[in-house]
Amino acid sequence: MIDNDRRRLIFHGAIVMFVGLLCGYPALGEGVDEAVRMWRAAHVQLLMVGIWLLATAALLPSLVLERREVLGLVWSLLATGYGLMTALLTRAVTGVRGIQPTGPAANWLAFTGAAVGILASLLAVLLTLMGTRAPPDTGGPHSELTPTSRD
């Protein structure tokens, strides 16, 4: 099942990166107005999230996680990617800030997307940290390399 999860992260990571690359075109303007700044932010941030998904796909087999934890990690990363994509594109297209859940529907959409992306990214980081825990000592060939006491 790890291969399916890895393929899912690679596929959606590539989609998020592709949208991030497309956001770079409106950001080519030489002005420093708010619209160009928002497109640049969407461009950079979506590229970073896409790279995060691809990097996690590469290290997923190295993490020590139960099946449900792997699913939580994969789906939280997907929620991060698409939540932030929704927020960033809404901000860039409409010019809303999305900092508070008030005002027009576009502002609510940007706020909700950002909230989903932020909360899901926190879960993804915590699950990744959980996955770095050492596996139980099974007496395998490398068990003698594990220090048992401090000298």
N, C-alpha and C positions, 0 to 999 in steps of 0.2 A: 504493500500500500504506500510505502514511502515514495516509490517512483511516481505514482499518480499525484501525490501531494507536491512533489518536486516539479512535475510537468505543469501542474496548476499554477504554482508560484512563478515559474518561468513565463508561461503564457500571459498571465495577468501583469507580471512585472514588465513584460515587453509592451503591453497595451498602455500601461501608465507612462512608460518612457516615451512611447510614440506620441501620446497626447502632449507630454511635456515638450517634446521637440517641436510639435506644431505650435505650441504656445510661444515659441521663440520667434516666429515670424512677425507677429504684431509688436514684439518687443524690439524690433530692429530700428524703430524710430529714434532719432537722435535727441529728441526732447527729453526733458526730465519731468514731464507732467505726470499726474497720478495714474492715468491709464497705462502709460508705458511702464511705469514702475510695477503696477499690478501684473501686467503680462510677463515682465521679467521674473517677478516672484513666482508666478505659476510655472514658468519654464524651469527655473532652478529647483524648486521644491518638488515638482513632479518627477524630474530626473533623479533626484535623491531618493525619493520613495521607491521608484522603479528599481534603482540599483539595490536598495535594501531588500526588496523582494527577491531579486536575482541572487544576492549574496546569501540570503537565508536558504534559498533552494540548494545552494552549493554546500552549505554546512549542515543541513537538516539530518543527514545520516549520522553525523557526529554527536548530535544531541541525545541525551539520555532522557527520553520522555515516554510516558504511557501513550497509547493510541489516542485517547481522548484529549490529552495535552497537545499532541501533534495537531489534531484537528482544530483545537482552540488557537494554536499558533498560526496555522495556515489561514483560518477564517478571520482572525483578528488582523492579519496583515492585509488581506483582501479588503476588509472594512476600512482599514487605514488608507489604502490606496484610493479606493473609490470615494470614501468620505471626503478626503482632502481634495481629490480631483473636483468633486462637486462644489466644495467651498471655494476653491481657487478660481475655477472657471466662472462661477456665479459672480464673484467679486470682480474679475477682470472684464466680463461682458457688461455687467450692469453698473459697476462702480460703487456698489454698496460695500460697507465694511464688514458686516456680519459679526460684530463684537458682542451685541446684545440681542436677545430674542424680542425685538420690537420692530415697529414700522412695517414696510411693505413686505410682500411675500418673498421677494428675492433676498431680502435681509434675513428672513427666517430660514430660507434654504441654505444660505451661506453659513449661518450660525449652526444649524443642525449638522451640516456636512462637516464643519470644523470640529464640533463636539464629538461626533462619531469617530472621526479620524484621530483625534487626540486621545480619547479614551481607549480606542482599539490599539493604538500604538503603545500606550502604557501596558496593556495586557500582553502585547507581543514582546515587549522588552522583558517583562517579568517572566514569561514562559521561556524565553531564550536563556535568561539567567538560571532558571530552574533546570534547564536542559544541560547546563555545564557541570552539574553535580557529578561527582565521581561515581561510576558504577560500583556495586558491591563487590568486595574482594571474593572472587570465585576460586582462587588458588590456581589461576591460569599461569601461562608461561611468564607473564610480566608482573606477577604478584610480588616477587621479591624486590621489585623496583619501588614499591610503595613503602615510604618510611612508616614504621610502626611506633617509633618513639623519637623524641628529640635528644640529640647528643649534647 
